[in-house]
Amino acid sequence: HMLKQWNIEADIADNGLEAISMCEQQMYSAVFMDCHMPFCTGFEATRRIRQMDGYRNVPIIALTAATSEEDRDACEQCGMSHFLAKPVTLASLRAVLGHASIL
């Protein structure tokens, strides 16, 4: 995947509940969160992750094909700190990683 070229390792959750569980078990330096996942949306998963110890300031980057102003507002309101529109390009990924101080 695209992150490998910057030597960034990624774990993948299949749904929002799994993402929450993974964050409970391990501290991540950043989280890419798909907004529309099964069992628990990315919005709800983000709200729960933000309540965990150590995750208040971790970048949570929204991944979504929905790019309206309302969609961006919903991402911000639940605690997502950055926004990445699908389809993801190398340039957009690099830009959001820079804004999140990951690169």
C-alpha positions in Angstrom: 0.0 0.0 0.0 1.0 3.6 -0.3 2.2 4.0 3.3 5.1 1.6 2.8 7.0 4.0 0.7 7.4 6.2 3.8 8.2 3.1 6.0 4.9 3.5 7.8 3.4 0.2 9.0 -0.4 -0.2 9.3 -2.8 -2.5 11.0 -6.2 -2.9 9.4 -9.5 -3.2 11.1 -12.5 -4.7 9.3 -15.1 -2.7 11.1 -15.5 0.0 13.7 -15.7 -2.3 16.7 -12.4 -3.9 15.7 -10.8 -0.5 15.4 -11.9 0.3 18.9 -10.6 -3.0 20.2 -7.2 -2.5 18.5 -6.8 1.0 20.0 -7.6 -0.5 23.4 -4.8 -3.0 23.0 -2.2 -0.9 21.4 -1.2 2.8 21.2 -1.1 4.0 17.6 0.6 7.2 16.5 -2.2 7.9 14.0 -5.5 6.3 13.0 -7.1 6.3 9.5 -10.8 5.9 10.0 -13.3 5.0 7.3 -16.4 6.8 8.1 -18.8 4.1 6.9 -17.9 0.8 8.3 -20.1 -2.1 9.4 -21.2 -2.8 13.1 -20.0 0.6 14.3 -19.5 3.7 12.0 -16.2 5.5 11.9 -17.9 8.4 13.6 -18.9 6.4 16.6 -15.6 4.5 16.7 -13.8 7.9 16.7 -15.9 9.2 19.6 -15.0 6.1 21.6 -11.3 6.2 20.8 -11.1 9.9 21.7 -12.3 8.9 25.2 -9.4 6.4 25.7 -6.3 7.3 27.6 -3.6 8.7 25.3 -5.9 9.2 22.3 -7.0 12.8 22.9 -4.4 14.3 20.5 -3.6 11.4 18.2 -4.4 12.2 14.6 -7.5 10.5 13.5 -7.8 10.9 9.7 -11.2 10.5 8.1 -11.4 8.4 5.0 -14.6 9.0 3.0 -16.0 9.4 -0.5 -18.5 11.9 0.9 -16.9 15.3 0.6 -19.7 17.8 1.2 -19.3 20.5 3.9 -21.8 18.6 6.0 -19.7 15.5 5.8 -16.6 17.4 6.8 -18.5 18.9 9.7 -19.6 15.5 10.9 -16.0 14.3 10.8 -14.8 17.2 12.9 -17.7 17.0 15.4 -17.0 13.4 16.3 -13.3 14.1 16.8 -11.6 13.4 13.5 -8.7 15.7 13.1 -8.0 15.4 9.4 -10.0 14.6 6.3 -8.9 12.5 3.3 -11.3 12.1 0.4 -11.5 8.8 -1.6 -10.1 7.9 -4.0 -6.9 8.5 -2.1 -4.0 9.8 -4.3 -0.3 9.8 -3.3 -0.4 13.6 -3.3 -3.4 13.8 -1.0 -2.0 11.2 1.3 1.3 13.0 1.5 -0.5 16.3 2.2 -2.6 14.9 5.1 0.4 13.1 6.6 2.3 16.4 6.6 -0.6 18.3 8.2 -0.9 15.6 10.8 2.9 15.8 11.5 3.4 12.2 10.6 5.8 12.9 7.7 
